[in-house]
């Protein structure tokens, strides 16, 4: 079963972008909590 490579590539790009955004939000929350502790 052959899938359109363009669709697969764009799908993984969107998935990777969402992953980066989630990591960024988590890092921001950790930084905020770290500042609150001090």
MARTI-657866 format. One record per residue (C-alpha): x, y, z; residue number from 0; residue in one letter. Coordinates in pm, whole numbers, plus 50000, padded with zeros to 5 digits. Layout:
% MARTI-657866
<site east="X" north="Y" up="Z" romi="NUM" bado="A"/>
...
This chain:
% MARTI-657866
<site east="50000" north="50000" up="50000" romi="0" bado="X"/>
<site east="50165" north="50317" up="49878" romi="1" bado="X"/>
<site east="50093" north="50643" up="50057" romi="2" bado="X"/>
<site east="50153" north="50990" up="49917" romi="3" bado="X"/>
<site east="50496" north="51086" up="50052" romi="4" bado="X"/>
<site east="50405" north="51455" up="50053" romi="5" bado="X"/>
<site east="50112" north="51387" up="50289" romi="6" bado="X"/>
<site east="50326" north="51170" up="50516" romi="7" bado="X"/>
<site east="50600" north="51431" up="50529" romi="8" bado="X"/>
<site east="50360" north="51716" up="50608" romi="9" bado="X"/>
<site east="50190" north="51498" up="50870" romi="10" bado="X"/>
<site east="50517" north="51423" up="51049" romi="11" bado="X"/>
<site east="50618" north="51789" up="51022" romi="12" bado="X"/>
<site east="50294" north="51894" up="51193" romi="13" bado="X"/>
<site east="50340" north="51622" up="51456" romi="14" bado="X"/>
<site east="50697" north="51736" up="51523" romi="15" bado="X"/>
<site east="50584" north="52098" up="51547" romi="16" bado="X"/>
<site east="50318" north="52008" up="51805" romi="17" bado="X"/>
<site east="50582" north="51811" up="51997" romi="18" bado="X"/>
<site east="50816" north="52111" up="52003" romi="19" bado="X"/>
<site east="50534" north="52340" up="52119" romi="20" bado="X"/>
<site east="50448" north="52100" up="52402" romi="21" bado="X"/>
<site east="50813" north="52083" up="52508" romi="22" bado="X"/>
<site east="50835" north="52463" up="52499" romi="23" bado="X"/>
<site east="50524" north="52499" up="52719" romi="24" bado="X"/>
<site east="50654" north="52242" up="52968" romi="25" bado="X"/>
<site east="50991" north="52418" up="52986" romi="26" bado="X"/>
<site east="50817" north="52750" up="53045" romi="27" bado="X"/>
<site east="50604" north="52604" up="53325" romi="28" bado="X"/>
<site east="50911" north="52446" up="53488" romi="29" bado="X"/>
<site east="51098" north="52777" up="53466" romi="30" bado="X"/>
<site east="50802" north="52962" up="53622" romi="31" bado="X"/>
<site east="50771" north="52711" up="53907" romi="32" bado="X"/>
<site east="51147" north="52733" up="53964" romi="33" bado="X"/>
<site east="51126" north="53110" up="53993" romi="34" bado="X"/>
<site east="50832" north="53083" up="54234" romi="35" bado="X"/>
<site east="51029" north="52850" up="54464" romi="36" bado="X"/>
<site east="51309" north="53101" up="54518" romi="37" bado="X"/>
